[in-house]
Amino acid sequence: MISHTARLSLNRRVKKSEMRKLIVNCDDLGISECVNEAIFDCHVNGVVTSATLMANMPAAESAAQECRAFKELGIGVHLNLTLGYPVSKPDDIPLLLSPEGCFYSNKEMPKLLKYPNRLVYRQVYKELDSQVKKCRRLGVPITHLDSHHHICRMPIAMFAMADVARENGIRAVRSIRGCYNKEIVQQLIFNPKRLIAESGHAVNHYLFRSFFKLNTPDCKAAPNILPLEKRRNLSDAYVALVNLLPRGIAEIAFHPGGVGAYSGDTNAMAQRRVEEYTLAKSASLKSAINAAGIELIHFGNL
């Protein structure tokens, strides 16, 4: 017979497993002053609970200073190997840099990080560790790590990211594993390219949790899991997405910014920033989260 104490403990575990929690993270903190302002605004007046700082970008120092005013905002590091100039000395990481001295683009860098190479690993580790240590010097209480353009999905960068996290006492990282249900799995069966990608994301998730012993959310939710007809209106898509979130902990990522927030954006990315800025503060998204009984948290709560 189960004792009363054991039954209460079991009930608490069951109730906890049935709860739905959501991290709303803003990437690209530090990329520009305009983006910084938008992210903090979305935290104060919207649903944003977390942000990740790009240590090598122009507005990183001012972002770190401003963060101190927002005690409830979790701050992680947005590890970056595909944009701008490194934190490390260029002579220490020559394999990661173009002839101009900046990182290779998101089209070129994954090719370098795809296959095992000890020398490349050491240089990736050096740069990622330098970015984390710079954020620490700036006074940022780091809650977690994620990466720009999901570059840490690539094997060398994934292992370096995990080693940097453990070496620096950081317990949590982003999971890029998608949120699945029966309908989504059926769609994947008829889309081999996406099936392969999602399978890789699931392996990445497993390794971070089971091999590296790092905390991650259960999934990262994005509108691309919805049928095409439900994605045409961004606000409606995210409301539908919130209602589909599974039990456990999910993350949604935004990239908010005003018009002309970052000069390096493509036209599509510039428009996306404006739309996500509006969405992260929208009453409809707040209402959907509240109506679904979802608790908002950040990575420091994992």
Secondary structure, DSSP 8 states (H G I E B T S, - for coil): ---HHHHHHHHHHHHHHH-EEEEEEEEEETS-HHHHHHHHHHHHHSS--EEEE-TTSTTHHHHHHHHTT-TTSEEEEEE-SSSS--SS-GGG-GGGB-TTSSB--TTTHHHHHSS--HHHHHHHHHHHHHHHHHHHHTT--EEEEEEGGGGGGSHHHHHHHHHHHHHTT--BB--------HHHHHHHHT-HHHHHHHHHHHHHHHIIIIIS--B--SEE--GGGS-GGGSSSHHHHHHHHHHH--SEEEEEEE----TT--TT--HHHHHHHHHHHHHHT-HHHHHHHHHTT-EEE-GGG-
